[in-house]
Amino acid sequence: MDADLKEKDYEKKEPGFVDGYLLYLLASASHLASGQFHEEVREAGVRVPEWRVLACLHDEDGQMVTQLARFALMEQSHLTKTIDQMVERGLVTRRSDETDRRRVRIFMTDKGTQLADRLVARAKAHEAQLVHQLGTRDIAQVKSFLSHMIETLENE
């Protein structure tokens, strides 16, 4: 009887701080949703930070390191090391900006472009699977909310 009572008490327990903490929920959802895809990235011989750089350059090749750092969610010093490794692997190159030689832009090589194209296609398929699992309407609302959240926080 005591075991039944304890089990019922546990079921009635209010959620703890972490269970309802927005930042935990965002991080946890991201971790769970991206975990399977990150496995595919690693199987392709690419580290997750490199994937983020390739995805950003896939959208707009020739970005500056500061812009890439923001979109790739990395500190600039860490991104510089990642780019160094990607240059060594023949995935990207550095070139001076045509209008301001002090600025450096990052461009994908043909090898990087082919890899990015394959991974972006896989990412889209993974997202389609998530949308199917979670429902189109729910995903549209989440994307809208997250976009609004990012815009609001960036403008503070």
N, C-alpha and C positions, 0 to 999 in steps of 0.2 A: 504494500500500500504506500509506503514512504517513497518508493521508486516512482510510482504513478503520480504522486503529488509533486515530486521534484520535477518530473517531466512536464507536467501541466504548468508549473510555475515558470519553467524555462520558456515554454511557448508564449506565455503572456508577457514576457520581459520586453520592455521598450527597447527600440534600437539604440545602440550606443552612439557615441559621438562620431566615430569613424564611419559607421554604416550610413549616416546621413550627411556626411561632410562633402560638400560639393567638389573640392579639390581631389579628395580620395576617389570619389565616384568617377570623375573625369579621367584621372590617371589609371584607375583600374579598368575602366571600359576601354581605354586606348591600348593598354597592355594586353588585354584579352583579345580585342579585335585585331590587333596587328601581329600578335604572336605567331599565328599560323602563316601569315604572309612573310614575316621576317625569316621563317624557316626556309621558305622558297628562295628568298634573297640570298641567304647563306649557302644554300645548295647551288646557286648560280655562281658561287665564288666571290660574292660581294658582301662587305660588311654593311650593317644598317646605316652608319653615317655616310658611307659612299653612295648607297641607294638614295638617300635623301638629296645629296648633291646632284646625282644624275637626274632625279625626278625634277628638281628645280631647273636644271639646265635644259631638260626636255621641254619645259614650258617656255623658257626664254634663254637661249644660248647666249653666252657672252656676258654673264652677270659679273658684277664686282664682288669681291670677297665679303664686304660688309653686307650687301644685299643677300648673298647666299647664306651667310651666317644666320640671318634673321629667319629666312624661309626653311633652312635645314635644321633649325632649332639647336644650334651649336655656338659655343663661344668662339670668337674669331681665332684665338690661338690654337684651339683644337681643330678648327676647320682648316687652318693653314697646314697643319701636319697631315690631315686627311688628304688635302689637295696634293701635297708633296708625294704622298704614296700613290695617289691616282695618276699623277704625272709619270712616275716611275713605271707604272703598269700600263701606260699608254692609253688611258681612258680620257684624260683631259690635257689641255695645254694652257699655258698662260701667255697672254699677249697684252701689250700696252694699248691703252685706250687711244683711239685715233685723234680725239680732240684734246686730250690731256694726258701726255706721256707719263705723268706721275701715277696715274691710275692703272691698275692691272685688272684685266677681265679674264674670266675663265671660260674656255670653250671646250666642248666635247670633241674628241677625235672621232673618226669613222667607227673605230672599235667601241668607243663609249656610246656613240649614238645607237649602234646596233643593240648593245646591251640595254641601254635605257628603253629603247622601243620594246624589247622583249619583256622587261620588267614592268613597264607601264601597262602593257597588255595584261600581264598576270595580275597587277594591282587592280585593274578595272574588273577583271573576272572575280577577284576576291571580294571587291566591294559589291558586285552584283549578287554574290552569294549571301553576303551580310544583309543586303536590302531584302532579298527573298526571305531570309530567316526572320528579320525583324519587322518587315512591312514597309512598303514604300512611303506611306503617309507618316509613319513614325520617323523614318530616316530624314524626310524632308523637314520635319519640325526640328529635329536635332541639329541638322546642318544649319538651318536658319538661326536657331538659338546660338549655336557656337560661333557662327559668323558675326552675329550681333555682339556677343560677348567679347570676341577678339577685337572688333572695331572699337567698342567702348573702352576696353582696357588700354589699347594702344593710344587712344586719344586723351588719356588722363594726364 
